[in-house]
Amino acid sequence: MTVIPHWLEKRAFLTPHRTAIQLIDRTKITFQQLREDAICFASQLYRLGIRKGEHISLLSKNSYEMVVAIHALSYLQAKVILLNTRLTPSELRFQYEDSESTSIIYQDKLAEKVKEILPLTKDKYFSFGTVRKQTPENFELPIEMDLDDVFTIMYTSGTTGFPKGVQQTYGNHFWSATSSALNLGLHEEDRWLAALPLFHVSGLSILVKSVIYGMPVHLHTGFSLEDVQRELMNEGITIMSVVSVTLESLVRDLGNERYPSSLRCMLLGGGPAPQSLLEACKEKGIPVFQSYGMTETSSQIVTLSAEDALTKLGSAGKALFPAQLKIIKDKKQANVDEVGEIVVKGPMVTKGYYKRPDANASTFEDGWLHTGDLGYVDRDGYLYVLDRRKDLIISGGENVYPAEIESALKGMEGVLDAGVVGVKDERWGQAPVAFIVTNDKARVTEVFLQEYLTKHLARYKLPKAYYFVDSLPRNAAKKLLRRTLMDWVEKGNRRED
């Protein structure tokens, strides 16, 4: 067992008056105030019956209340299941039940969605407003945290279409933050702009960095081009985490202007970036640091360094200091420039999926995580990611697995078979399209399919087009041949209704 001081307790002791969070209206919250708010919220949750070790689901969009709730649950030593607010009630219900949550805490404006998630249960569910009305009840305040204890669980879609809960320990988050600092460095004037969702690991990791580094976070409720540009230009932002879609919009809007020299890093994740975007950033002097990571690695595990940001365009960089990386092909380590599966190891890698022994057995080997992603390492040791898992679609920075959409489609009356692939999309990077085999051509139309899926899948998972075919291409083992589907897309093999 390895313990460290509770990180918010320690940070509030070291730099109580330093800004922890700055809101969009320029309101500043110090680490001392954040600590007091989190402990008060925790004592109110304790009054409502939340106890140590419980699995508590949290449903909220970015807000200071969400930040307080996350830290409060760490004080109660509960495990936090971070729910994606863009999911449908049925998707959220699965994650709530699969994670064995005993309660859900939610943003007040999401009350209707919560009622759909838990319409008839006797479980405890409380809005932020309800919690704040409680009389605080004293509880034993932890002064330490065990780095081996699970802090958060985030769900990621699997190749079978069933989401898996990724367990992230305090140690995973601590080492992720430490590893990033060893690569990017720490500057006294650092300010990190957080417009990514806090329920994603890329967003949550910024909050962890804040308390470990003693660094202000400029918290945005979402990505507003106007607000983000204003802060990048006028508020001394030094680092911002982005995905390709948001970076493209920023570059377009920037025009002939340039960002202040205070901006030292655009940390780019969420999948391979278009070469044209990277070249445009280089031309405008925008310091883009490509990175590679996933929920299972508690954010980045490979990142370009400052000296390589403009000379190794297209590369995700080298494995961070405590991490290891190798490329495996045919069960052997691949040669330089040889494409294979990306396999990683390090203290930021998850201890495993929650209640998924089969997935754990196939994904982890002697501490190594088999990512399923394809890439290669050049002779200088730099990683180039070619594909984010063979079938994965990255749409606007969100992971979309074809199998999940196919599963939903096949549950629909009149659909005999379905296949989904990702195609290039000017706005989102990629978007899913679906091939449908139906025995009811009059009823199963594009409109009907879209209306059906809207009830079962988040909007970013909905196909942008449907292709109606007599049968899907499969090999002798009945495995879907997605490459053939891509060929069909290019040929426009679509049935006109």
C-alpha positions as CSV (number, residue, x, y, z in Angstrom):
1,M,0.0,0.0,0.0
2,T,1.3,3.4,-1.0
3,V,-0.3,6.5,0.5
4,I,0.1,10.2,-0.1
5,P,-1.7,13.1,1.6
6,H,-5.1,13.8,0.3
7,W,-4.3,15.9,-2.7
8,L,-6.8,18.7,-2.1
9,E,-5.9,18.9,1.6
10,K,-2.3,19.1,0.8
11,R,-2.8,21.7,-2.0
12,A,-5.0,23.9,0.2
13,F,-2.3,23.8,2.9
14,L,0.5,24.6,0.5
15,T,-1.1,27.4,-1.5
16,P,-4.5,28.3,0.1
17,H,-4.9,31.6,-1.6
18,R,-3.9,30.6,-5.1
19,T,-6.6,30.4,-7.7
20,A,-7.9,26.9,-8.3
21,I,-10.8,27.6,-10.7
22,Q,-11.6,30.6,-12.8
23,L,-15.1,30.7,-14.2
24,I,-16.2,32.2,-17.5
25,D,-17.4,35.3,-15.8
26,R,-13.9,35.7,-14.3
27,T,-15.0,34.6,-10.8
28,K,-12.0,33.1,-9.0
29,I,-12.2,30.3,-6.5
30,T,-9.1,29.6,-4.3
31,F,-7.9,26.2,-3.3
32,Q,-8.9,27.0,0.3
33,Q,-12.5,27.9,-0.9
34,L,-12.6,24.8,-3.0
35,R,-11.6,22.6,-0.1
36,E,-14.2,24.2,2.2
37,D,-16.9,23.8,-0.5
38,A,-16.0,20.2,-1.1
39,I,-15.9,19.2,2.6
40,C,-19.3,20.9,3.1
41,F,-20.8,19.1,0.1
42,A,-19.3,15.8,1.4
43,S,-20.9,16.4,4.8
44,Q,-24.2,17.0,3.2
45,L,-23.9,13.8,1.1
46,Y,-23.0,12.0,4.3
47,R,-26.2,13.3,5.8
48,L,-28.0,11.7,2.8
49,G,-26.4,8.3,3.5
50,I,-23.4,8.3,1.1
51,R,-20.7,6.2,2.6
52,K,-17.1,5.1,2.1
53,G,-16.6,2.5,-0.7
54,E,-20.0,3.0,-2.4
55,H,-20.2,3.4,-6.1
56,I,-21.8,6.8,-6.8
57,S,-22.8,7.8,-10.3
58,L,-22.3,11.5,-11.2
59,L,-24.3,13.1,-14.1
60,S,-23.4,16.6,-14.9
61,K,-22.1,19.0,-17.5
62,N,-19.1,21.1,-16.8
63,S,-19.7,23.4,-13.8
64,Y,-18.1,24.4,-10.5
65,E,-20.7,22.3,-8.8
66,M,-19.4,19.3,-10.6
67,V,-15.9,20.0,-9.6
68,V,-17.0,20.3,-6.0
69,A,-18.9,17.0,-6.2
70,I,-15.9,15.1,-7.6
71,H,-13.7,16.4,-4.8
72,A,-16.4,15.8,-2.2
73,L,-16.7,12.1,-3.2
74,S,-12.9,11.8,-2.8
75,Y,-13.3,13.0,0.8
76,L,-16.0,10.4,1.4
77,Q,-13.7,7.8,-0.3
78,A,-16.5,6.8,-2.6
79,K,-15.9,5.5,-6.1
80,V,-17.2,8.0,-8.8
81,I,-18.8,6.7,-11.9
82,L,-18.7,9.6,-14.4
83,L,-21.6,9.5,-16.8
84,N,-21.6,11.0,-20.2
85,T,-24.6,13.4,-20.4
86,R,-24.9,12.9,-24.1
87,L,-26.0,9.3,-23.7
88,T,-29.6,8.2,-23.9
89,P,-31.4,7.1,-20.7
90,S,-31.1,3.4,-21.7
91,E,-27.4,3.7,-22.2
92,L,-27.0,5.5,-18.9
93,R,-29.2,3.0,-17.1
94,F,-26.9,0.2,-18.3
95,Q,-23.8,2.0,-16.9
96,Y,-25.6,2.8,-13.6
97,E,-26.6,-0.8,-13.1
98,D,-23.4,-2.4,-14.5
99,S,-21.3,-0.3,-12.1
100,E,-23.4,-1.4,-9.2
101,S,-24.1,2.2,-8.2
102,T,-26.1,2.8,-5.1
103,S,-26.9,6.4,-5.8
104,I,-26.8,9.1,-8.5
105,I,-26.0,12.7,-8.0
106,Y,-26.9,15.1,-10.8
107,Q,-27.1,18.6,-12.1
108,D,-30.5,20.1,-11.4
109,K,-31.3,20.8,-15.1
110,L,-30.8,17.1,-15.9
111,A,-33.6,16.0,-13.6
112,E,-35.9,14.7,-16.4
113,K,-33.1,12.5,-17.8
114,V,-32.5,11.0,-14.4
115,K,-36.2,10.2,-14.1
116,E,-35.9,8.2,-17.3
117,I,-32.8,6.4,-16.1
118,L,-34.3,5.4,-12.8
119,P,-38.1,5.6,-13.2
120,L,-39.1,3.0,-10.6
121,T,-36.1,2.3,-8.5
122,K,-35.7,2.8,-4.7
123,D,-32.1,3.9,-5.1
124,K,-31.0,7.3,-3.8
125,Y,-30.8,10.1,-6.3
126,F,-30.1,13.7,-5.4
127,S,-29.8,16.9,-7.4
128,F,-27.0,19.3,-6.5
129,G,-29.7,21.6,-5.2
130,T,-31.2,18.9,-2.9
131,V,-27.7,18.2,-1.5
132,R,-27.0,21.8,-0.7
133,K,-30.2,22.0,1.3
134,Q,-29.0,19.4,3.8
135,T,-27.7,20.1,7.2
136,P,-24.0,19.1,7.2
137,E,-23.2,16.0,9.3
138,N,-19.7,15.4,10.5
139,F,-17.7,12.5,9.1
140,E,-14.1,11.4,9.5
141,L,-12.0,13.5,7.2
142,P,-9.4,11.4,5.4
143,I,-5.9,12.9,5.6
144,E,-4.4,10.3,3.2
145,M,-5.3,8.5,0.0
146,D,-4.2,5.1,-1.0
147,L,-2.9,5.2,-4.5
148,D,-4.1,1.7,-5.2
149,D,-7.7,2.6,-4.4
150,V,-10.1,3.1,-7.3
151,F,-11.2,6.7,-7.6
152,T,-13.2,6.8,-10.8
153,I,-14.9,4.5,-13.3
154,M,-15.5,5.7,-16.9
155,Y,-17.2,3.6,-19.5
156,T,-15.8,3.0,-22.9
157,S,-17.5,1.1,-25.7
158,G,-16.2,-2.3,-26.5
159,T,-15.8,-4.2,-29.8
160,T,-18.7,-6.4,-28.8
161,G,-21.0,-3.3,-28.4
162,F,-21.2,-3.6,-24.6
163,P,-19.5,-0.7,-22.7
164,K,-16.9,-1.6,-20.2
165,G,-16.1,0.3,-17.0
166,V,-12.5,1.4,-16.8
167,Q,-11.3,1.5,-13.2
168,Q,-8.9,4.4,-12.6
169,T,-7.0,4.5,-9.3
170,Y,-5.7,7.6,-7.4
171,G,-2.3,6.4,-8.5
172,N,-3.3,6.2,-12.1
173,H,-4.4,9.8,-12.0
174,F,-1.4,10.9,-10.0
175,W,1.1,9.3,-12.3
176,S,-0.7,10.7,-15.4
177,A,-0.4,14.2,-14.0
178,T,3.2,13.7,-12.9
179,S,4.2,12.2,-16.3
180,S,2.7,15.1,-18.2
181,A,4.6,17.6,-16.0
182,L,7.9,15.8,-16.6
183,N,7.2,16.3,-20.4
184,L,5.6,19.7,-20.6
185,G,7.3,21.2,-17.6
186,L,5.7,23.4,-14.9
187,H,5.7,27.2,-15.2
188,E,4.7,29.6,-12.5
189,E,2.3,31.4,-14.8
190,D,0.6,28.2,-16.2
191,R,-3.2,28.4,-16.7
192,W,-5.0,25.5,-18.3
193,L,-8.2,26.1,-20.3
194,A,-10.7,23.2,-19.8
195,A,-13.5,23.2,-22.4
196,L,-13.5,19.4,-22.7
197,P,-16.2,17.5,-20.7
198,L,-15.0,16.6,-17.2
199,F,-16.8,13.2,-17.5
200,H,-14.1,12.3,-20.1
201,V,-10.6,11.4,-18.8
202,S,-9.0,14.2,-20.8
203,G,-11.2,16.7,-19.0
204,L,-11.0,15.1,-15.5
205,S,-7.2,14.9,-15.8
206,I,-7.0,18.7,-15.9
207,L,-8.7,18.9,-12.5
208,V,-6.2,16.4,-11.1
209,K,-3.3,18.4,-12.6
210,S,-4.7,21.5,-11.0
211,V,-4.5,20.3,-7.4
212,I,-1.1,18.5,-7.9
213,Y,0.5,21.4,-9.7
214,G,-1.3,24.2,-7.8
215,M,-2.4,25.6,-11.2
216,P,-5.5,27.6,-12.1
217,V,-8.0,26.0,-14.4
218,H,-10.2,28.2,-16.6
219,L,-13.4,26.1,-16.5
220,H,-15.8,26.4,-19.5
221,T,-19.3,24.8,-19.5
222,G,-18.6,23.6,-23.1
223,F,-16.8,24.7,-26.2
224,S,-17.8,28.2,-27.2
225,L,-15.6,29.5,-30.0
226,E,-16.1,33.1,-28.9
227,D,-15.4,32.5,-25.3
228,V,-12.4,30.2,-25.9
229,Q,-10.8,32.7,-28.4
230,R,-11.3,35.5,-26.0
231,E,-9.6,33.7,-23.1
232,L,-6.7,32.5,-25.3
233,M,-6.2,36.1,-26.5
234,N,-6.7,38.0,-23.2
235,E,-6.5,35.8,-20.1
236,G,-2.9,34.5,-20.2
237,I,-3.8,30.9,-21.0
238,T,-0.7,28.8,-21.4
239,I,-2.1,25.3,-22.1
240,M,-5.4,24.0,-23.7
241,S,-6.5,20.5,-24.4
242,V,-8.2,20.1,-27.7
243,V,-9.4,17.5,-30.3
244,S,-9.0,18.0,-34.0
245,V,-12.5,19.4,-34.5
246,T,-12.1,22.2,-32.0
247,L,-8.6,23.0,-33.1
248,E,-9.8,23.3,-36.7
249,S,-12.5,25.8,-35.7
250,L,-10.0,27.8,-33.7
251,V,-7.5,28.0,-36.6
252,R,-10.2,29.0,-39.1
253,D,-11.5,31.7,-36.7
254,L,-8.0,33.0,-36.0
255,G,-7.5,34.1,-39.6
256,N,-4.4,36.2,-40.0
257,E,-4.0,36.8,-36.2
258,R,-1.7,35.0,-33.9
259,Y,-2.0,33.8,-30.4
260,P,0.0,35.6,-27.6
261,S,3.4,34.1,-26.8
262,S,2.0,33.1,-23.4
263,L,0.2,30.1,-25.1
264,R,2.9,27.4,-25.0
265,C,0.9,24.2,-25.7
266,M,-2.2,23.0,-27.6
267,L,-2.3,19.5,-26.3
268,L,-4.0,17.5,-29.1
269,G,-5.7,14.2,-28.5
270,G,-8.7,12.3,-29.7
271,G,-7.2,10.5,-32.6
272,P,-4.8,11.2,-35.5
273,A,-4.9,14.7,-36.8
274,P,-5.1,15.7,-40.5
275,Q,-1.7,16.7,-41.8
276,S,-3.2,19.9,-43.3
277,L,-4.3,21.0,-39.9
278,L,-0.9,20.4,-38.4
279,E,0.8,22.3,-41.2
280,A,-1.7,25.2,-40.8
281,C,-0.8,25.4,-37.1
282,K,2.9,25.3,-37.8
283,E,2.4,28.2,-40.3
284,K,0.6,30.3,-37.6
285,G,3.1,29.4,-34.9
286,I,0.5,27.5,-32.8
287,P,2.4,25.0,-30.6
288,V,0.6,21.8,-31.1
289,F,1.7,18.8,-29.1
290,Q,0.1,15.7,-30.4
291,S,-0.6,13.0,-27.9
292,Y,-1.8,9.4,-27.7
293,G,-3.9,8.0,-24.9
294,M,-7.2,6.6,-23.9
295,T,-9.5,6.0,-20.9
296,E,-7.5,2.9,-20.0
297,T,-4.3,5.0,-19.7
298,S,-5.9,7.8,-17.6
299,S,-5.3,10.3,-20.5
300,Q,-2.1,10.7,-22.4
301,I,0.7,8.1,-22.2
302,V,2.6,9.2,-25.3
303,T,3.2,12.9,-26.1
304,L,5.4,15.1,-28.2
305,S,7.9,17.2,-26.3
306,A,8.3,21.0,-26.8
307,E,11.5,20.6,-28.9
308,D,9.7,18.1,-31.3
309,A,6.3,19.9,-31.6
310,L,7.1,21.5,-35.0
311,T,9.7,19.0,-36.3
312,K,7.8,15.8,-35.9
313,L,4.4,16.7,-37.4
314,G,2.1,13.7,-37.5
315,S,3.8,11.9,-34.6
316,A,2.3,11.3,-31.2
317,G,5.8,11.5,-29.7
318,K,7.5,9.2,-27.3
319,A,6.2,7.3,-24.3
320,L,6.1,9.6,-21.2
321,F,8.9,9.1,-18.6
322,P,7.5,6.3,-16.4
323,A,5.7,4.6,-19.4
324,Q,6.8,2.0,-21.9
325,L,5.7,1.4,-25.5
326,K,6.2,-1.3,-28.1
327,I,4.7,-2.4,-31.4
328,I,3.7,-6.1,-31.6
329,K,3.2,-7.9,-34.9
330,D,2.6,-11.6,-35.1
331,K,3.2,-11.9,-31.4
332,K,6.7,-10.5,-31.8
333,Q,8.1,-7.0,-31.4
334,A,7.9,-5.2,-34.7
335,N,10.9,-3.7,-36.5
336,V,11.4,0.0,-37.0
337,D,8.7,1.5,-39.3
338,E,6.8,-1.8,-39.2
339,V,3.1,-1.5,-38.5
340,G,1.6,-3.5,-35.6
341,E,-0.5,-3.2,-32.5
342,I,0.4,-0.5,-30.0
343,V,1.1,-2.0,-26.6
344,V,1.8,0.2,-23.5
345,K,2.7,-0.2,-19.9
346,G,3.0,2.2,-17.0
347,P,1.7,3.4,-13.6
348,M,-1.1,5.4,-15.3
349,V,-2.6,2.2,-16.9
350,T,-5.8,1.0,-15.5
351,K,-5.9,-2.0,-13.1
352,G,-8.6,-3.5,-15.3
353,Y,-12.3,-3.3,-16.4
354,Y,-14.9,-3.6,-13.7
355,K,-16.5,-7.1,-13.6
356,R,-15.0,-8.1,-17.0
357,P,-12.6,-11.0,-16.4
358,D,-12.6,-12.1,-20.0
359,A,-11.8,-8.7,-21.3
360,N,-9.1,-8.3,-18.7
361,A,-7.5,-11.6,-19.7
362,S,-7.5,-10.7,-23.4
363,T,-6.4,-7.1,-22.9
364,F,-3.7,-7.2,-20.3
365,E,-0.5,-9.3,-20.3
366,D,2.2,-9.0,-17.6
367,G,1.2,-5.4,-17.0
368,W,1.1,-4.6,-20.7
369,L,-2.1,-3.1,-22.2
370,H,-2.9,-4.3,-25.7
371,T,-4.6,-1.2,-27.1
372,G,-5.9,-2.8,-30.4
373,D,-4.6,0.4,-32.1
374,L,-2.3,0.2,-35.1
375,G,0.8,2.3,-35.4
376,Y,4.6,2.2,-35.9
377,V,7.7,3.6,-34.3
378,D,10.3,5.3,-36.4
379,R,14.1,4.9,-36.0
380,D,14.2,7.7,-33.5
381,G,11.6,6.1,-31.3
382,Y,8.6,8.3,-32.2
383,L,5.1,6.8,-32.4
384,Y,2.9,7.2,-35.4
385,V,-0.7,6.2,-34.9
386,L,-2.4,4.9,-38.0
387,D,-5.8,3.8,-36.7
388,R,-7.5,4.1,-33.4
389,R,-8.5,0.5,-33.1
390,K,-9.3,-1.3,-36.3
391,D,-13.0,-0.5,-36.3
392,L,-13.3,2.5,-34.0
393,I,-14.8,5.7,-35.4
394,I,-13.6,9.0,-33.8
395,S,-16.4,11.6,-34.3
396,G,-15.7,15.0,-32.9
397,G,-13.4,13.5,-30.3
398,E,-16.0,10.9,-29.2
399,N,-15.4,7.2,-29.5
400,V,-18.0,5.4,-31.6
401,Y,-17.9,1.6,-32.0
402,P,-19.6,0.2,-35.1
403,A,-20.7,-2.9,-33.1
404,E,-22.7,-0.8,-30.7
405,I,-24.7,0.8,-33.6
406,E,-25.1,-2.6,-35.3
407,S,-26.4,-4.1,-32.1
408,A,-29.1,-1.4,-31.8
409,L,-30.0,-1.7,-35.5
410,K,-30.4,-5.5,-35.3
411,G,-32.8,-5.1,-32.4
412,M,-35.2,-3.3,-34.7
413,E,-38.1,-5.2,-36.3
414,G,-37.6,-5.5,-40.1
415,V,-33.8,-5.3,-39.9
416,L,-32.2,-8.6,-40.8
417,D,-28.5,-7.5,-40.7
418,A,-26.5,-4.4,-40.3
419,G,-22.9,-3.2,-40.8
420,V,-21.4,0.1,-39.9
421,V,-18.2,1.8,-40.9
422,G,-16.7,5.3,-40.5
423,V,-16.2,7.7,-43.3
424,K,-14.5,11.1,-43.5
425,D,-16.5,14.0,-42.4
426,E,-15.5,17.6,-42.9
427,R,-17.0,18.8,-39.7
428,W,-16.5,15.9,-37.2
429,G,-13.4,14.2,-38.7
430,Q,-15.3,10.9,-39.1
431,A,-19.0,9.9,-39.1
432,P,-20.7,6.5,-39.1
433,V,-22.7,5.1,-42.0
434,A,-24.8,2.0,-41.9
435,F,-25.5,-0.8,-44.4
436,I,-28.9,-2.4,-43.9
437,V,-30.5,-5.7,-44.9
438,T,-34.2,-5.6,-44.5
439,N,-37.3,-7.7,-45.3
440,D,-39.6,-4.7,-45.1
441,K,-38.4,-2.1,-47.6
442,A,-41.6,-0.1,-47.5
443,R,-41.4,0.5,-43.7
444,V,-37.6,0.5,-43.0
445,T,-36.6,3.8,-44.4
446,E,-33.9,6.2,-43.5
447,V,-36.3,8.4,-41.5
448,F,-37.7,5.3,-39.7
449,L,-34.2,4.1,-38.8
450,Q,-33.0,7.5,-37.6
451,E,-36.1,7.9,-35.4
452,Y,-35.6,4.5,-33.9
453,L,-31.9,5.0,-33.2
454,T,-32.5,8.4,-31.6
455,K,-34.3,6.6,-28.8
456,H,-31.4,4.2,-28.2
457,L,-28.1,5.9,-29.0
458,A,-26.5,9.3,-28.4
459,R,-26.8,11.7,-31.3
460,Y,-23.1,11.5,-32.1
461,K,-23.5,7.8,-32.8
462,L,-26.3,8.2,-35.3
463,P,-25.3,7.3,-38.9
464,K,-25.1,10.1,-41.4
465,A,-26.3,7.8,-44.2
466,Y,-27.9,4.4,-44.8
467,Y,-27.1,2.0,-47.6
468,F,-29.8,-0.7,-48.3
469,V,-28.3,-3.9,-49.7
470,D,-29.4,-7.5,-50.3
471,S,-26.7,-9.0,-48.1
472,L,-23.5,-8.0,-46.2
473,P,-20.0,-9.3,-47.2
474,R,-18.7,-11.8,-44.7
475,N,-15.9,-14.4,-44.8
476,A,-16.1,-18.1,-44.1
477,A,-16.2,-17.5,-40.4
478,K,-19.1,-15.0,-40.9
479,K,-16.9,-12.1,-39.9
480,L,-18.1,-8.8,-41.5
481,L,-15.7,-7.5,-44.1
482,R,-15.6,-3.8,-43.3
483,R,-13.1,-3.0,-46.0
484,T,-15.6,-4.2,-48.6
485,L,-18.2,-1.9,-47.0
486,M,-15.8,1.0,-47.4
487,D,-15.4,0.1,-51.1
488,W,-19.2,0.1,-51.4
489,V,-19.4,3.6,-49.8
490,E,-16.9,4.9,-52.4
491,K,-19.0,3.4,-55.2
492,G,-22.2,4.8,-53.8
493,N,-24.0,1.5,-53.4
494,R,-27.1,2.9,-52.0
495,R,-30.8,2.0,-52.5
496,E,-33.0,4.9,-53.4
497,D,-36.3,4.8,-51.6
